[in-house]
Amino acid sequence: MQDSAWNLRLALAAGLLATTTVADSPDEPAAFPAPLALRVESELFVDGREQPAARSLTLFHKGVAWDFLELPNETASGGMKLVEIVLHDPARERVVVIDPVRGRKTEIPHLRLERLSISLAKWARSSDDRLVRWAGGPDFTAGFAEQSERLELAGPRVRYTVTYAAAESPAVAGTYRRFADTAILLKALLHPGGIPPFPRLAVNRRLEAAAAIPTEVTLEMDSPLALVSGGSSRLRCSHKSHPRLLVADHRLIAEAQAQVAAADAVDLAAFMQPAADTPDDEAGAAATTAHDD
C-alpha cells in the first residue's frame, strides 16, 4: 500500500494524471470559454501493469472544469472508488477540492498556487540534487526533442515522452493548458514530493504552441528519485478526449454541485488531516492523497 501511495504522489507531482497550469508569469485568470464542452478520460499505469492505478474524468462545462479522481477500491468487490472531486473555477480565481467520502471541502485561491510556484522554483534551483535543480528551470530548451505529434523532455535521470493530437482549435488547446497547469500546482500543494512541476509546465507550453492536447504521457526514471522511497521507474498516463459531454456527464456534474453545496467547508490544514480510523501508512492512498497519480 505504501509503495502504491508513493507511486501516486510521484505521478501527481510530475503532472501525469491531471494537466492544468499557472504560467511562470501568469496573466489575469480567465474563465474557460462557456460554450466549450470537452471530456477527457485519463488512466494511470505503473511499471507496465495492465490494471490502472488510478482514473480521472475531466469535464469542461459552462466556463468551469470538474475533475473526478477514482482509485482502486480495496474492498472485496474491487472496482474503482471516487475519492476526490476538484472544481476549477477560473472566473472566481479559485479551485475547490471536495472529499466525497468525508463530506468536506476546501477552497484554494489561485494566488496561493502562484506563490507556491515561486517558492518551489526558488527551492529547486538551489538544491544539491541535480534532478531537482534541473526541474526548477526556468529554461528546458536544451532537453527537448520534437517529432511529428511526439515530444520528449530529458533531464538528469528522468525522461518525459508525450504523444499528442491536434485540438479542435487553438482556443481548446489554450483552455486545456490553463486547466492542466493549475491542476499540476494543486497536486504539488496537496501531495508534496517527487519531481517539481516545472518540466511538465514546459511541456504544456509546447503543446499549447502546437494547438494540441496530450494523448499519452510517460515518465521514465533511470534510477530511483532521491526524494522518495519506493518510486516507480515507469509511469504512463493515457488521455482520451471527446468534444462533447454525455448525458451521464451532466448527471455527474449535477451530483457534484449538490456535494459542493452540502459539504462542510474547512481550511486546507483540516482538509488534509487523515480520518481518525485511517492508518497513517494508508492515508496517502485514501481520500487526502488519492490524486497522487
Backbone as CSV, one residue per row, in Angstrom:
resi,resn,N_x,N_y,N_z,CA_x,CA_y,CA_z,C_x,C_y,C_z
1,MET,0.821,-1.213,0.000,0.000,0.000,0.000,0.850,1.256,0.000
2,GLN,1.960,1.245,0.795,2.788,2.423,0.864,3.476,2.690,-0.463
3,ASP,3.986,1.638,-1.157,4.596,1.837,-2.467,3.602,2.431,-3.440
4,SER,2.356,1.929,-3.386,1.319,2.462,-4.275,1.095,3.942,-4.011
5,ALA,1.069,4.337,-2.740,0.869,5.743,-2.403,2.011,6.597,-2.931
6,TRP,3.263,6.094,-2.832,4.400,6.863,-3.351,4.314,6.987,-4.863
7,ASN,3.924,5.915,-5.540,3.764,5.991,-6.994,2.751,7.063,-7.369
8,LEU,1.643,7.119,-6.618,0.624,8.116,-6.903,1.146,9.516,-6.612
9,ARG,1.853,9.696,-5.497,2.411,11.009,-5.185,3.345,11.472,-6.299
10,LEU,4.207,10.556,-6.746,5.184,10.903,-7.772,4.493,11.299,-9.068
11,ALA,3.498,10.525,-9.471,2.813,10.828,-10.719,2.051,12.134,-10.638
12,LEU,1.444,12.416,-9.486,0.738,13.677,-9.332,1.707,14.838,-9.395
13,ALA,2.812,14.719,-8.665,3.785,15.799,-8.665,4.387,16.002,-10.051
14,ALA,4.503,14.912,-10.812,5.042,15.021,-12.166,3.996,15.500,-13.165
15,GLY,2.745,15.575,-12.727,1.700,16.109,-13.594,1.205,15.129,-14.625
16,LEU,1.212,13.822,-14.333,0.812,12.852,-15.346,-0.697,12.728,-15.446
17,LEU,-1.381,12.632,-14.317,-2.808,12.318,-14.389,-3.630,13.539,-14.757
18,ALA,-3.324,14.640,-14.139,-4.056,15.847,-14.460,-3.132,16.805,-15.166
19,THR,-3.688,17.681,-15.987,-2.832,18.590,-16.738,-3.400,19.993,-16.780
20,THR,-3.285,20.792,-15.703,-3.724,22.180,-15.658,-2.600,23.075,-15.187
21,THR,-2.433,24.346,-15.667,-1.228,25.110,-15.363,-1.428,26.579,-15.031
22,VAL,-0.566,27.097,-14.140,-0.409,28.526,-13.945,0.920,28.892,-14.589
23,ALA,0.922,29.860,-15.485,2.139,30.188,-16.225,3.213,30.712,-15.295
24,ASP,4.489,30.691,-15.774,5.585,31.223,-14.978,5.320,32.683,-14.607
25,SER,4.791,33.448,-15.547,4.377,34.825,-15.279,2.912,34.930,-15.649
26,PRO,2.013,34.474,-14.762,0.613,34.298,-15.126,-0.086,35.606,-15.462
27,ASP,-0.936,35.536,-16.484,-1.819,36.648,-16.772,-2.976,36.594,-15.783
28,GLU,-3.857,37.579,-15.877,-5.057,37.523,-15.055,-5.859,36.275,-15.418
29,PRO,-6.307,35.502,-14.409,-7.069,34.287,-14.719,-8.303,34.620,-15.550
30,ALA,-8.556,33.810,-16.542,-9.732,33.995,-17.392,-10.588,32.747,-17.324
31,ALA,-11.887,32.920,-17.383,-12.786,31.775,-17.363,-12.595,30.952,-18.618
32,PHE,-12.791,29.644,-18.480,-12.808,28.810,-19.668,-14.002,29.245,-20.516
33,PRO,-13.875,29.258,-21.835,-14.995,29.687,-22.675,-16.262,28.903,-22.352
34,ALA,-17.319,29.614,-21.997,-18.547,28.949,-21.573,-19.106,27.981,-22.613
35,PRO,-19.047,28.293,-23.917,-19.606,27.340,-24.886,-18.788,26.061,-25.021
36,LEU,-17.520,26.086,-24.546,-16.663,24.936,-24.747,-17.164,23.752,-23.928
37,ALA,-17.285,22.599,-24.574,-17.606,21.349,-23.883,-16.539,20.340,-24.272
38,LEU,-15.937,19.726,-23.277,-14.861,18.784,-23.527,-14.818,17.793,-22.383
39,ARG,-14.658,16.518,-22.721,-14.475,15.490,-21.691,-13.142,14.800,-21.960
40,VAL,-12.399,14.545,-20.896,-11.099,13.888,-21.007,-11.046,12.755,-19.983
41,GLU,-10.879,11.539,-20.472,-10.710,10.370,-19.612,-9.229,10.030,-19.522
42,SER,-8.721,9.852,-18.306,-7.307,9.557,-18.099,-7.157,8.304,-17.247
43,GLU,-6.150,7.496,-17.577,-5.825,6.306,-16.797,-4.322,6.264,-16.563
44,LEU,-3.940,5.974,-15.322,-2.533,5.882,-14.966,-2.133,4.418,-14.797
45,PHE,-1.020,4.032,-15.425,-0.488,2.670,-15.328,0.931,2.740,-14.770
46,VAL,1.250,1.809,-13.888,2.535,1.789,-13.198,3.331,0.568,-13.631
47,ASP,4.574,0.796,-14.095,5.505,-0.285,-14.420,4.912,-1.342,-15.347
48,GLY,4.157,-0.925,-16.348,3.648,-1.848,-17.344,2.501,-2.724,-16.900
49,ARG,1.933,-2.480,-15.742,0.807,-3.298,-15.281,-0.428,-3.036,-16.129
50,GLU,-1.266,-4.071,-16.260,-2.435,-3.963,-17.130,-3.581,-3.196,-16.479
51,GLN,-3.691,-3.274,-15.155,-4.777,-2.594,-14.458,-4.340,-1.189,-14.056
52,PRO,-5.191,-0.192,-14.263,-4.800,1.177,-13.910,-4.678,1.367,-12.402
53,ALA,-3.713,2.190,-12.009,-3.540,2.548,-10.600,-4.478,3.682,-10.204
54,ALA,-5.013,4.397,-11.194,-5.948,5.492,-10.943,-6.616,5.874,-12.245
55,ARG,-7.785,6.488,-12.102,-8.512,7.020,-13.252,-9.023,8.402,-12.906
56,SER,-9.137,9.247,-13.920,-9.783,10.532,-13.707,-10.639,10.875,-14.922
57,LEU,-11.685,11.638,-14.655,-12.566,12.154,-15.703,-12.643,13.654,-15.523
58,THR,-12.301,14.414,-16.558,-12.344,15.872,-16.501,-13.398,16.365,-17.477
59,LEU,-14.315,17.190,-16.970,-15.433,17.688,-17.759,-15.403,19.207,-17.775
60,PHE,-15.302,19.794,-18.972,-15.365,21.244,-19.145,-16.800,21.609,-19.509
61,HIS,-17.405,22.506,-18.714,-18.824,22.807,-18.924,-19.138,24.171,-18.326
62,LYS,-19.705,25.062,-19.140,-20.162,26.374,-18.692,-19.067,27.164,-17.983
63,GLY,-17.886,27.156,-18.549,-16.825,28.011,-18.053,-16.025,27.487,-16.883
64,VAL,-16.330,26.263,-16.422,-15.555,25.647,-15.341,-15.160,24.242,-15.771
65,ALA,-14.294,23.622,-14.977,-13.909,22.233,-15.226,-14.082,21.442,-13.942
66,TRP,-14.655,20.263,-14.089,-14.818,19.329,-12.978,-13.872,18.156,-13.193
67,ASP,-13.108,17.819,-12.157,-12.137,16.733,-12.255,-12.481,15.687,-11.198
68,PHE,-12.754,14.454,-11.642,-13.167,13.375,-10.746,-12.081,12.308,-10.709
69,LEU,-11.556,12.018,-9.519,-10.490,11.033,-9.369,-11.018,9.755,-8.740
70,GLU,-10.674,8.620,-9.350,-11.018,7.307,-8.811,-9.750,6.507,-8.547
71,LEU,-9.752,5.772,-7.432,-8.672,4.856,-7.094,-9.243,3.459,-6.924
72,PRO,-8.405,2.434,-7.015,-8.909,1.070,-6.812,-9.577,0.925,-5.456
73,ASN,-10.716,0.269,-5.467,-11.450,0.000,-4.233,-10.806,-1.189,-3.534
74,GLU,-10.389,-0.999,-2.290,-9.685,-2.057,-1.574,-10.633,-3.091,-0.972
75,THR,-11.936,-2.950,-1.182,-12.881,-3.932,-0.655,-12.887,-5.172,-1.535
76,ALA,-13.594,-6.188,-1.063,-13.645,-7.455,-1.793,-14.291,-7.297,-3.161
77,SER,-15.155,-6.296,-3.295,-15.850,-6.111,-4.570,-14.941,-5.555,-5.655
78,GLY,-13.810,-4.976,-5.255,-12.883,-4.427,-6.239,-13.456,-3.224,-6.953
79,GLY,-13.049,-3.034,-8.197,-13.504,-1.891,-8.967,-12.810,-0.613,-8.531
80,MET,-13.388,0.539,-8.917,-12.801,1.834,-8.611,-13.754,2.626,-7.714
81,LYS,-13.177,3.532,-6.942,-13.948,4.313,-5.977,-13.627,5.789,-6.155
82,LEU,-14.659,6.632,-6.212,-14.468,8.072,-6.312,-13.932,8.609,-4.984
83,VAL,-12.767,9.251,-5.020,-12.147,9.712,-3.782,-11.915,11.220,-3.749
84,GLU,-12.019,11.894,-4.888,-11.763,13.332,-4.886,-12.446,13.982,-6.077
85,ILE,-13.014,15.163,-5.844,-13.597,15.991,-6.887,-12.941,17.363,-6.785
86,VAL,-12.512,17.907,-7.910,-11.929,19.246,-7.914,-12.706,20.109,-8.899
87,LEU,-13.168,21.256,-8.420,-13.832,22.248,-9.259,-12.813,23.335,-9.609
88,HIS,-12.514,23.468,-10.894,-11.628,24.526,-11.385,-12.510,25.678,-11.856
89,ASP,-12.405,26.796,-11.156,-13.300,27.935,-11.385,-12.465,29.188,-11.659
90,PRO,-11.932,29.332,-12.883,-11.016,30.440,-13.150,-11.665,31.812,-13.063
91,ALA,-12.943,31.923,-13.349,-13.591,33.229,-13.276,-13.552,33.777,-11.858
92,ARG,-13.641,32.886,-10.867,-13.574,33.298,-9.458,-12.173,33.124,-8.881
93,GLU,-11.211,32.790,-9.749,-9.808,32.671,-9.367,-9.625,31.710,-8.190
94,ARG,-10.205,30.519,-8.313,-10.145,29.560,-7.218,-10.277,28.145,-7.740
95,VAL,-9.861,27.214,-6.890,-10.228,25.813,-7.067,-10.865,25.360,-5.761
96,VAL,-11.803,24.445,-5.876,-12.458,23.875,-4.704,-12.221,22.364,-4.736
97,VAL,-11.654,21.835,-3.672,-11.374,20.406,-3.574,-12.403,19.787,-2.638
98,ILE,-13.074,18.753,-3.117,-14.146,18.110,-2.352,-13.747,16.680,-2.028
99,ASP,-13.878,16.308,-0.774,-13.701,14.931,-0.330,-15.093,14.313,-0.219
100,PRO,-15.535,13.531,-1.218,-16.896,12.989,-1.190,-17.074,11.896,-0.152
101,VAL,-15.979,11.295,0.292,-16.069,10.234,1.290,-16.414,10.809,2.657
102,ARG,-15.769,11.920,3.004,-15.971,12.512,4.329,-16.855,13.764,4.299
103,GLY,-17.330,14.137,3.118,-18.273,15.237,3.038,-17.707,16.573,3.459
104,ARG,-16.488,16.901,2.990,-15.908,18.192,3.318,-15.218,18.773,2.090
105,LYS,-14.972,20.073,2.152,-14.389,20.773,1.009,-13.442,21.854,1.514
106,THR,-12.530,22.254,0.652,-11.661,23.384,0.958,-11.456,24.195,-0.308
107,GLU,-11.347,25.488,-0.159,-11.176,26.392,-1.295,-9.750,26.938,-1.305
108,ILE,-9.132,26.923,-2.485,-7.752,27.381,-2.628,-7.723,28.470,-3.689
109,PRO,-7.329,29.688,-3.323,-7.265,30.765,-4.324,-6.088,30.584,-5.266
110,HIS,-6.241,31.076,-6.479,-5.151,30.998,-7.457,-3.887,31.659,-6.937
111,LEU,-4.042,32.734,-6.146,-2.877,33.447,-5.642,-1.991,32.526,-4.807
112,ARG,-2.593,31.623,-4.067,-1.787,30.696,-3.263,-0.967,29.767,-4.161
113,LEU,-1.537,29.346,-5.278,-0.803,28.489,-6.204,0.319,29.268,-6.890
114,GLU,0.075,30.526,-7.198,1.126,31.344,-7.799,2.295,31.517,-6.831
115,ARG,1.990,31.748,-5.556,3.047,31.886,-4.559,3.791,30.570,-4.375
116,LEU,3.058,29.459,-4.423,3.705,28.154,-4.327,4.681,27.956,-5.480
117,SER,4.286,28.347,-6.682,5.150,28.208,-7.846,6.461,28.954,-7.646
118,ILE,6.382,30.161,-7.125,7.584,30.968,-6.902,8.483,30.326,-5.853
119,SER,7.886,29.876,-4.743,8.704,29.298,-3.670,9.296,27.954,-4.082
120,LEU,8.543,27.145,-4.846,9.076,25.867,-5.312,10.254,26.067,-6.258
121,ALA,10.139,27.042,-7.158,11.223,27.293,-8.099,12.476,27.743,-7.362
122,LYS,12.323,28.616,-6.391,13.475,29.092,-5.626,14.145,27.946,-4.888
123,TRP,13.334,27.086,-4.278,13.886,25.938,-3.545,14.598,24.977,-4.490
124,ALA,13.946,24.641,-5.611,14.511,23.648,-6.522,15.820,24.122,-7.129
125,ARG,15.893,25.390,-7.515,17.078,25.904,-8.203,18.299,26.006,-7.295
126,SER,18.086,25.914,-5.986,19.206,25.941,-5.050,19.503,24.562,-4.457
127,SER,18.837,23.519,-4.978,19.013,22.170,-4.438,20.371,21.586,-4.809
128,ASP,20.871,20.691,-3.946,22.105,19.955,-4.243,21.853,18.791,-5.190
129,ASP,20.614,18.374,-5.339,20.269,17.254,-6.208,20.168,17.745,-7.653
130,ARG,20.881,17.099,-8.583,20.917,17.553,-9.978,19.541,17.536,-10.616
131,LEU,18.768,16.485,-10.342,17.436,16.389,-10.934,16.533,17.510,-10.432
132,VAL,16.522,17.724,-9.135,15.679,18.774,-8.570,16.100,20.142,-9.093
133,ARG,17.415,20.371,-9.142,17.917,21.661,-9.634,17.522,21.877,-11.093
134,TRP,17.641,20.827,-11.919,17.219,20.915,-13.324,15.724,21.176,-13.423
135,ALA,14.942,20.468,-12.587,13.486,20.599,-12.652,13.004,21.965,-12.195
136,GLY,13.872,22.736,-11.532,13.486,24.085,-11.143,13.478,25.062,-12.296
137,GLY,14.056,24.659,-13.448,14.050,25.507,-14.632,14.952,26.716,-14.444
138,PRO,14.669,27.824,-15.150,13.448,28.030,-15.942,13.537,27.591,-17.405
139,ASP,14.746,27.278,-17.892,14.906,27.010,-19.318,15.134,25.520,-19.561
140,PHE,14.201,24.895,-20.301,14.310,23.469,-20.611,14.584,23.227,-22.098
141,THR,14.940,24.289,-22.825,15.070,24.191,-24.279,16.023,23.080,-24.701
142,ALA,17.164,22.980,-24.031,18.176,22.010,-24.438,17.708,20.571,-24.259
143,GLY,16.745,20.348,-23.384,16.294,18.984,-23.115,15.208,18.493,-24.040
144,PHE,14.652,19.364,-24.894,13.533,18.972,-25.745,14.011,18.352,-27.062
145,ALA,13.284,17.316,-27.480,13.424,16.746,-28.819,12.014,16.563,-29.359
146,GLU,11.752,17.042,-30.561,10.398,17.023,-31.103,10.356,16.350,-32.462
147,GLN,9.296,15.548,-32.658,8.981,14.940,-33.937,7.500,15.191,-34.200
148,SER,6.998,14.637,-35.280,5.589,14.801,-35.597,4.721,14.151,-34.520
149,GLU,3.897,14.966,-33.855,2.950,14.517,-32.845,3.628,13.759,-31.692
150,ARG,4.857,14.126,-31.403,5.582,13.491,-30.305,6.685,14.437,-29.839
151,LEU,6.853,14.534,-28.524,7.963,15.301,-27.999,8.522,14.611,-26.761
152,GLU,9.803,14.856,-26.529,10.484,14.315,-25.360,11.174,15.452,-24.632
153,LEU,11.219,15.306,-23.312,11.979,16.226,-22.479,12.826,15.374,-21.541
154,ALA,14.142,15.493,-21.666,15.060,14.669,-20.885,15.877,15.542,-19.950
155,GLY,16.079,15.026,-18.737,16.919,15.686,-17.753,17.712,14.646,-16.990
156,PRO,18.396,15.020,-15.954,19.176,14.061,-15.169,18.292,12.956,-14.593
157,ARG,18.508,11.726,-15.029,17.826,10.536,-14.514,16.340,10.486,-14.840
158,VAL,15.858,11.315,-15.736,14.419,11.359,-15.978,14.138,11.707,-17.432
159,ARG,13.029,11.174,-17.950,12.625,11.465,-19.326,11.100,11.468,-19.419
160,TYR,10.556,12.549,-19.969,9.138,12.627,-20.305,8.989,12.358,-21.795
161,THR,8.035,11.496,-22.155,7.693,11.271,-23.554,6.202,11.532,-23.725
162,VAL,5.859,12.396,-24.664,4.471,12.819,-24.836,4.059,12.626,-26.279
163,THR,2.966,11.925,-26.505,2.332,11.911,-27.819,1.082,12.779,-27.729
164,TYR,0.734,13.413,-28.843,-0.372,14.354,-28.787,-1.139,14.360,-30.101
165,ALA,-2.310,14.973,-30.049,-3.160,15.118,-31.229,-3.630,16.559,-31.311
166,ALA,-3.966,16.977,-32.499,-4.429,18.351,-32.693,-5.733,18.576,-31.938
167,ALA,-5.822,19.695,-31.260,-7.074,20.090,-30.629,-8.034,20.609,-31.692
168,GLU,-9.308,20.722,-31.333,-10.286,21.210,-32.306,-9.982,22.642,-32.736
169,SER,-9.339,23.403,-31.861,-8.975,24.781,-32.185,-7.885,25.212,-31.222
170,PRO,-7.141,26.280,-31.552,-6.163,26.799,-30.597,-6.792,27.201,-29.267
171,ALA,-8.052,27.656,-29.304,-8.725,28.036,-28.062,-8.905,26.834,-27.141
172,VAL,-9.232,25.683,-27.720,-9.379,24.468,-26.917,-8.039,24.075,-26.297
173,ALA,-6.970,24.165,-27.095,-5.646,23.838,-26.576,-5.254,24.777,-25.442
174,GLY,-5.570,26.062,-25.585,-5.255,27.013,-24.536,-6.059,26.776,-23.277
175,THR,-7.334,26.445,-23.441,-8.188,26.145,-22.293,-7.679,24.926,-21.547
176,TYR,-7.321,23.892,-22.305,-6.826,22.675,-21.665,-5.501,22.955,-20.946
177,ARG,-4.640,23.749,-21.561,-3.357,24.064,-20.941,-3.563,24.809,-19.616
178,ARG,-4.475,25.800,-19.587,-4.709,26.542,-18.354,-5.223,25.617,-17.257
179,PHE,-6.114,24.706,-17.632,-6.596,23.735,-16.652,-5.453,22.855,-16.155
180,ALA,-4.668,22.339,-17.101,-3.623,21.384,-16.754,-2.579,21.999,-15.847
181,ASP,-2.203,23.238,-16.110,-1.196,23.889,-15.281,-1.688,24.057,-13.840
182,THR,-2.925,24.517,-13.701,-3.476,24.704,-12.363,-3.520,23.381,-11.607
183,ALA,-3.909,22.323,-12.286,-4.002,21.014,-11.643,-2.643,20.529,-11.153
184,ILE,-1.595,20.782,-11.928,-0.263,20.335,-11.539,0.195,21.034,-10.266
185,LEU,0.007,22.350,-10.197,0.399,23.076,-8.995,-0.479,22.698,-7.811
186,LEU,-1.747,22.418,-8.071,-2.618,21.957,-6.997,-2.107,20.646,-6.413
187,LYS,-1.693,19.720,-7.281,-1.158,18.454,-6.786,0.117,18.664,-5.983
188,ALA,0.962,19.611,-6.439,2.186,19.900,-5.694,1.876,20.448,-4.310
189,LEU,0.775,21.179,-4.182,0.363,21.714,-2.886,-0.215,20.625,-1.994
190,LEU,-1.099,19.803,-2.552,-1.794,18.799,-1.743,-0.943,17.570,-1.471
191,HIS,-0.050,17.216,-2.405,0.709,15.977,-2.304,2.180,16.242,-2.612
192,PRO,2.885,16.940,-1.722,4.278,17.292,-1.997,5.172,16.068,-2.097
193,GLY,6.249,16.203,-2.839,7.188,15.111,-3.044,7.311,14.818,-4.528
194,GLY,8.409,14.212,-4.920,8.608,13.883,-6.324,9.235,15.028,-7.087
195,ILE,9.068,15.024,-8.383,9.709,15.997,-9.259,8.961,17.327,-9.189
196,PRO,9.667,18.444,-9.037,8.979,19.743,-9.114,8.202,19.871,-10.419
197,PRO,7.149,20.694,-10.438,6.201,20.678,-11.569,6.687,21.359,-12.836
198,PHE,7.808,22.054,-12.819,8.154,22.938,-13.929,8.476,22.227,-15.247
199,PRO,9.079,21.027,-15.253,9.242,20.361,-16.557,7.914,20.096,-17.244
200,ARG,6.910,19.667,-16.470,5.613,19.394,-17.086,4.932,20.670,-17.543
201,LEU,5.137,21.754,-16.810,4.588,23.031,-17.259,5.211,23.454,-18.575
202,ALA,6.508,23.169,-18.737,7.180,23.482,-20.004,6.613,22.635,-21.135
203,VAL,6.323,21.363,-20.857,5.685,20.500,-21.852,4.324,21.070,-22.245
204,ASN,3.560,21.516,-21.254,2.239,22.074,-21.538,2.322,23.291,-22.462
205,ARG,3.343,24.123,-22.262,3.504,25.292,-23.129,3.776,24.867,-24.566
206,ARG,4.608,23.832,-24.735,4.889,23.331,-26.089,3.615,22.790,-26.735
207,LEU,2.802,22.084,-25.972,1.564,21.530,-26.519,0.604,22.642,-26.943
208,GLU,0.490,23.679,-26.113,-0.393,24.784,-26.484,0.120,25.469,-27.746
209,ALA,1.440,25.633,-27.861,2.006,26.269,-29.048,1.716,25.469,-30.304
210,ALA,1.599,24.139,-30.146,1.281,23.271,-31.275,-0.227,23.102,-31.461
211,ALA,-1.034,23.840,-30.668,-2.500,23.714,-30.706,-2.914,22.266,-30.524
212,ALA,-2.333,21.619,-29.500,-2.544,20.187,-29.299,-2.866,19.897,-27.837
213,ILE,-3.403,18.703,-27.615,-3.599,18.186,-26.264,-2.992,16.783,-26.217
214,PRO,-2.505,16.336,-25.050,-1.781,15.066,-24.990,-2.714,13.866,-25.134
215,THR,-2.199,12.818,-25.737,-2.904,11.536,-25.775,-2.247,10.510,-24.855
216,GLU,-0.943,10.676,-24.608,-0.247,9.783,-23.682,0.995,10.491,-23.152
217,VAL,1.216,10.342,-21.856,2.396,10.919,-21.214,3.082,9.813,-20.426
218,THR,4.384,9.647,-20.653,5.158,8.630,-19.944,6.311,9.301,-19.222
219,LEU,6.493,8.917,-17.972,7.626,9.382,-17.175,8.498,8.178,-16.855
220,GLU,9.771,8.243,-17.278,10.715,7.164,-17.013,11.887,7.716,-16.211
221,MET,12.308,6.943,-15.217,13.433,7.340,-14.383,14.521,6.289,-14.479
222,ASP,15.745,6.739,-14.741,16.864,5.826,-14.881,17.309,5.235,-13.558
223,SER,17.019,5.936,-12.467,17.323,5.441,-11.131,16.307,6.035,-10.175
224,PRO,16.096,5.415,-9.013,15.078,5.935,-8.094,15.374,7.369,-7.689
225,LEU,14.329,8.150,-7.531,14.488,9.528,-7.104,14.990,9.577,-5.678
226,ALA,15.886,10.503,-5.413,16.372,10.674,-4.055,15.284,11.204,-3.141
227,LEU,14.254,11.844,-3.738,13.231,12.471,-2.915,12.254,11.480,-2.313
228,VAL,12.108,10.314,-2.894,11.086,9.388,-2.431,11.676,8.001,-2.320
229,SER,11.027,7.183,-1.503,11.404,5.779,-1.414,10.347,4.961,-2.128
230,GLY,10.765,3.905,-2.784,9.803,3.060,-3.476,9.266,3.657,-4.739
231,GLY,9.924,4.657,-5.316,9.423,5.287,-6.529,9.433,4.335,-7.704
232,SER,8.389,4.436,-8.532,8.315,3.579,-9.704,9.287,4.057,-10.770
233,SER,9.756,3.145,-11.629,10.675,3.520,-12.689,9.950,3.928,-13.967
234,ARG,8.661,3.594,-14.099,7.931,3.951,-15.307,6.456,4.187,-14.975
235,LEU,5.981,5.370,-15.318,4.591,5.732,-15.125,4.035,6.191,-16.469
236,ARG,2.885,5.660,-16.854,2.287,6.006,-18.146,0.836,6.409,-17.934
237,CYS,0.463,7.533,-18.501,-0.915,8.001,-18.376,-1.498,8.242,-19.761
238,SER,-2.624,7.595,-20.044,-3.308,7.774,-21.324,-4.446,8.778,-21.154
239,HIS,-4.680,9.588,-22.187,-5.734,10.603,-22.170,-6.598,10.441,-23.423
240,LYS,-7.896,10.283,-23.227,-8.839,10.197,-24.335,-9.809,11.365,-24.227
241,SER,-9.854,12.197,-25.257,-10.708,13.379,-25.212,-11.841,13.261,-26.224
242,HIS,-12.935,13.967,-25.913,-14.100,13.982,-26.795,-14.724,15.372,-26.720
243,PRO,-15.141,15.941,-27.856,-15.568,17.348,-27.865,-16.995,17.603,-27.398
244,ARG,-17.617,16.677,-26.719,-18.942,16.937,-26.156,-19.170,16.048,-24.942
245,LEU,-20.103,16.455,-24.090,-20.404,15.709,-22.886,-21.529,14.708,-23.141
246,LEU,-21.522,13.622,-22.380,-22.567,12.622,-22.433,-23.686,12.999,-21.464
247,VAL,-24.830,12.369,-21.635,-25.935,12.596,-20.698,-25.494,12.247,-19.280
248,ALA,-24.749,11.168,-19.132,-24.260,10.763,-17.813,-23.312,11.799,-17.216
249,ASP,-22.585,12.514,-18.076,-21.679,13.552,-17.585,-22.460,14.696,-16.940
250,HIS,-23.568,15.080,-17.558,-24.393,16.139,-16.984,-24.961,15.712,-15.630
251,ARG,-25.344,14.450,-15.507,-25.819,13.954,-14.206,-24.700,13.998,-13.177
252,LEU,-23.499,13.623,-13.598,-22.361,13.617,-12.682,-22.057,15.032,-12.185
253,ILE,-22.131,16.010,-13.079,-21.904,17.397,-12.684,-22.979,17.857,-11.696
254,ALA,-24.232,17.516,-11.968,-25.320,17.903,-11.057,-25.109,17.290,-9.671
255,GLU,-24.680,16.036,-9.627,-24.405,15.394,-8.336,-23.239,16.077,-7.633
256,ALA,-22.213,16.458,-8.395,-21.061,17.129,-7.798,-21.455,18.498,-7.245
257,GLN,-22.304,19.213,-7.972,-22.767,20.506,-7.482,-23.512,20.352,-6.161
258,ALA,-24.305,19.288,-6.039,-25.016,19.032,-4.791,-24.042,18.702,-3.664
259,GLN,-22.977,17.960,-3.992,-21.982,17.623,-2.980,-21.223,18.860,-2.508
260,VAL,-20.923,19.763,-3.437,-20.263,21.011,-3.062,-21.139,21.806,-2.106
261,ALA,-22.432,21.887,-2.410,-23.347,22.655,-1.574,-23.491,22.043,-0.178
262,ALA,-23.451,20.716,-0.095,-23.690,20.044,1.181,-22.433,19.849,2.017
263,ALA,-21.257,19.884,1.399,-20.014,19.587,2.112,-19.680,20.667,3.138
264,ASP,-19.048,20.261,4.224,-18.588,21.200,5.244,-17.326,21.907,4.749
265,ALA,-17.294,23.218,4.845,-16.140,23.990,4.438,-15.105,24.023,5.560
266,VAL,-13.867,23.645,5.256,-12.779,23.648,6.239,-11.551,24.268,5.594
267,ASP,-10.589,24.682,6.434,-9.352,25.202,5.857,-8.500,24.039,5.352
268,LEU,-7.422,24.372,4.632,-6.634,23.334,3.987,-6.003,22.388,4.991
269,ALA,-5.510,22.915,6.106,-4.870,22.063,7.112,-5.842,21.024,7.649
270,ALA,-7.064,21.436,7.932,-8.067,20.495,8.426,-8.465,19.510,7.340
271,PHE,-8.546,19.990,6.098,-8.919,19.108,4.992,-7.896,17.997,4.806
272,MET,-6.620,18.309,5.020,-5.555,17.339,4.794,-5.393,16.349,5.933
273,GLN,-6.051,16.577,7.060,-5.938,15.647,8.178,-6.581,14.315,7.810
274,PRO,-5.867,13.173,8.008,-6.475,11.874,7.710,-7.602,11.562,8.680
275,ALA,-8.504,10.706,8.236,-9.593,10.277,9.116,-9.021,9.536,10.313
276,ALA,-9.702,9.636,11.446,-9.208,9.032,12.677,-9.033,7.540,12.560
277,ASP,-9.844,6.897,11.697,-9.781,5.442,11.576,-8.949,5.006,10.382
278,THR,-8.187,5.956,9.761,-7.345,5.613,8.617,-5.905,5.523,9.065
279,PRO,-5.253,4.349,8.980,-3.857,4.237,9.378,-2.995,5.208,8.583
280,ASP,-1.951,5.757,9.255,-1.107,6.758,8.617,-0.482,6.247,7.335
281,ASP,-0.087,4.959,7.299,0.597,4.464,6.113,-0.350,4.216,4.952
282,GLU,-1.669,4.314,5.212,-2.635,4.147,4.138,-3.271,5.470,3.726
283,ALA,-2.991,6.515,4.493,-3.652,7.775,4.214,-3.329,8.285,2.818
284,GLY,-2.129,8.041,2.343,-1.738,8.529,1.022,-2.527,7.889,-0.078
285,ALA,-3.073,6.686,0.150,-3.858,6.018,-0.874,-5.337,6.203,-0.647
286,ALA,-5.714,6.927,0.396,-7.122,7.177,0.691,-7.488,8.574,0.205
287,ALA,-8.493,9.175,0.839,-9.070,10.378,0.257,-8.095,11.525,0.123
288,THR,-7.273,11.811,1.118,-6.497,13.044,1.077,-5.357,13.014,0.098
289,THR,-4.749,11.833,-0.157,-3.656,11.768,-1.122,-4.040,10.960,-2.326
290,ALA,-5.325,10.844,-2.541,-5.797,9.968,-3.597,-5.339,10.390,-4.973
291,HIS,-5.137,11.693,-5.174,-4.875,12.177,-6.523,-3.413,12.095,-6.894
292,ASP,-2.602,11.269,-6.214,-1.167,11.320,-6.422,-0.716,10.699,-7.727
293,ASP,-1.559,10.233,-8.609,-1.066,9.796,-9.895,-0.802,11.040,-10.686
